[in-house]
Amino acid sequence: MESQNKPLPNDKRQLLEANNYEMYNLDLLRKVFPRIFAEHDRQFERKQRKPQIRDIVALYFYLLSYVDGVHTRADGTRSERFGASFPSIAKIAEDLGIAEKRIKPLVDILEANGLIRQKQVWNGKWYFVSFCPRISDDGYIVNADGEKVVPEYRDSH
């Protein structure tokens, strides 16, 4: 195969061979997060102390790193948790060093922008993280119907 012979930067081949990697759309960091930060800055430009949202980047990639990739259960049925990430608020707070009370507003920003979808379950929340395969040139997630996901923020953040 030609792609196996293609030179890869640094130690990427070792990472791929070790099966300890995940893909992400580079435009998330180049376009989406900068757009979200700019919108946030415009929204809060007259406030003396605006809420800090820079932790949405770490939170997004943290949730992405905990996505359940087990599609089929042992009994052969599809797992409801497939594609979900479900660390507790306490675990997120401890691992990322984010105060627990800040996590919900950050999650809400990610959801408003189409980066995750939340599902309440009996023992907490599941976060279905989008891999964001389609991103517009101006930094919006594009849904399966070809429409931009334009956030409608609440004053919760």
NULUMKE-577091 format. One record per residue: residue in three letters; x negated, y negated, z negated of N, C-alpha, C in turn. Coordinates in pm, whole numbers, plus 50000, padded with zeros to 5 digits. Each point is the difference from the previous one (the first is absolute). Layout:
ALAXYZXYZXYZ;...
***
This chain:
MET499185011950000500824988150000499134987550000;GLU500354990750084499214987850009500104991549874;SER501204999649937500174991549882499155004849882;GLN499685012949994499165004949892498554995750018;ASN499614997350122498644995750027499844984949992;LYS501094992949994499964985549994499334995549871;PRO499044991150009499344995149877501014992449913;LEU499945002349872500864993149905499164991349908;PRO500554988749957499214991149915499725006349863;ASN498804997249951499575004049865500345014549972;ASP500735003149895500275013849962501475003850022;LYS500634993950100501415002850028500235014850033;ARG499115006050075500175014150037500075008749874;GLN499144997449901500015007749876501354998549929;LEU500524988050000501294997549937501095007850071;LEU500014999750133501015007250078499895015049977;GLU498805005249996499795014349981500385004449859;ALA499904991149904500325003449861501504999249973;ASN500794995450096501444998649984500374991249881;ASN499194990149973500264991049888500144985750053;TYR500934998250092500164987050062501484997850033;GLU500314987650027501344996350046499834989150103;MET500944999150089499964989950104500794987749956;TYR499614988550046500814988149984499794991150122;ASN501004991850028499954990950111499114988149961;LEU498954997650074499064989249968500674986449998;ASP501084998350076500694987250003500724996849870;LEU500135009749910500544996949867499104989749932;LEU498715002450003499054990949934499674987950087;ARG500135001450129499664989050090501164990350020;LYS501245005149995501154991650034501104999649893;VAL500425011749950501175000749913499734993549864;PHE498985004649928499754994449868499664985050007;PRO499194995550097499774985550008501304992150024;ARG500925005350082501284993250022500804999349871;ILE500055011149925500745000249874499424989749903;PHE498694999449990499364990449909500304985650043;ALA499944997350130500274986450050501454996149972;GLU500955009250022501414997149970500184997349851;HIS499365007949919500084998349855499464986349958;ASP498854996450056499414987149967500924988450039;ARG500645001050117500934989550042501214999349907;GLN500495011649957501185000649914499734993649863;PHE498795001649951499684995249865499034988249999;GLU499864992850112498984989650007500214988549902;ARG501214997449957500254988749910500015004049853;LYS499875012749973500025004549860498604999149942;GLN499974996149875498714998649933499285013549988;ARG500765010149968499405013349987500835010050079;LYS499515003750116500745009550083499645014349960;PRO500965009250016499705014049968498905005450092;GLN499125008249946498935006250078500515013150062;ILE499785001450129500485012150068498895007750068;ARG498774996049983498905006650072499925015049971;ASP500575004349887499965014149964500915008850087;ILE500784993950091500835008350089499145008850089;VAL498814995250035499115007950085499555012649926;ALA499494998249879499565011549921501185009449971;LEU501164994449968501175008249969500445008150122;TYR500024993750118500385007350122499075011950022;PHE498704997749995499065010950027499985010349887;TYR500274995749879500125009449888501175009550024;LEU501164994350034501185008450027499755009050120;LEU499354994850103499685008050118499115011849962;SER499094998049906499085010849963500675011049919;TYR501214997449949500725010149923501215005850074;VAL500084998050132501115005350077499975015249997;ASP501165006049973500155014649999500055004950145;GLY499015007650038499925005050137500525014150018;VAL500645005549897500535013750009501384999450062;HIS500095004050126501264999250074501005010749960;THR499505012149978500885011449976499705006349864;ARG501055002449925499865006749870499675014750020;ALA499675006749892499675014250006501165008450051;ASP501254995449975501165007750047500364997150146;GLY499194991650067500214997250142500884987950029;THR500564993849898500834988250022499134987450004;ARG500534989750065499284987350009499994993349863;SER498864994949961499874993149873500564985950010;GLU500854996149906500544986449996498904989949971;ARG498955004549933498914991149961498974997850111;PHE500145007250111499054998550110499954985450044;GLY498804994250000499834986150040500164990049888;ALA500375004849880500214991049886498764999649911;SER499864988949934498974998149898500754997449871;PHE499615006349892500824998549879499194998849871;PRO498954991949999499334997549872500904991349912;SER499905001749871500814992049908499464985649996;ILE500854991049955499594986049984498804999249905;ALA500045007949893498905000049904498695004550066;LYS500065010350085498795004950067499484989650099;ILE500904993850076499584989550094499304988849923;ALA500644995649892499454989049919498615003649946;GLU499885012049948498725004349943498925001350108;ASP500345006550110499005002450105499564987350072;LEU500944990850023499674987950077499714987949913;GLY500285001149869499774988549913500994988750024;ILE501215003750040501074990350024500995001249885;ALA500424988749944500995000449892501285006650050;GLU500595008549919501225007250039501094990750050;LYS500174988549937501084990850038499794994050139;ARG498785000550052499714994750134500265010150111;ILE500095012749966500095010250104501314999150078;LYS501134998649934501274999350072500034988550101;PRO499614987749962499994989450101499075002950119;LEU498875006449973499085003550108500605010750091;VAL500645009949941500675010550077501114993850085;ASP500734990549942501084993450074499474992550122;ILE498824993849989499394993250114499645010150108;LEU499405011149959499665010550098501255005150070;GLU501075002049924501245005150060500634989850093;ALA500034987449960500604989450082499294998750135;ASN498735003550002499214999050123499935013150078;GLY500735010349958500065012550074498835009349977;LEU499194997349898498845008449974500335012449918;ILE501054999249919500465011649923501524999749991;ARG500555011449960501425001149968500085007049865;GLN500834994849911500135005849866501235009049992;LYS499905010349919501145008649972500015003049851;GLN501094996449935500145002949857500385014749984;VAL499285006949914500305014149971500145001449849;TRP500445011549956500335001949859498824997249907;ASN498795002250045498844998449912499104988350039;GLY500524990550076499194988450038500294995650141;LYS498954995750069500134995550138499065007650091;TRP500475001750123499155005050106499794988450095;TYR498794998850049499654989550095499635006750132;PHE500814997650103499695005450132499204989450075;VAL498735002850018499074990450058500045001050151;SER500154988750066499964999650146498564999750047;PHE499715007550104498674999550061499914988550100;CYS501104993050021500054987750080499385001950139;PRO500545009250082499395002350130500164988350097;ARG501024991649978500234988850091499974986849921;ILE499114991250042499854986949936499974989550111;SER500794989449981500044989350100498724991649994;ASP499764992450105498814991550004500004989549889;ASP501224996149953500064990049894500105006349860;GLY499735013049989499835006249869501235005649933;TYR501005004050076501205006249943500045014850036;ILE500495008149907500235014050030501165000550099;VAL499905008850099501065001850098500635013549974;ASN501325000149975500685012549965500235008950122;ALA500595011649978500235009750107500934994750109;ASP500814990049967500914994050098499334988650077;GLY498734997649973499264989550070500214986149943;GLU500584999149880500274987149938498954997149892;LYS499634987249990499094995749895500705001049865;VAL499285004649900500505000149862499604986649939;VAL500974990949995499754986749945500544999849858;PRO499134997249902500415000849860500984989049961;GLU500905003749911500874990449934499675001149852;TYR499134991149954499545000849862501044995049905;ARG500065006749883500784995049888499044992249912;ASP500534992649907499134992449910499405008549890;SER500025013350015499475008949895498474999549994;HIS499344995150104498534999249993499614985849990;
***
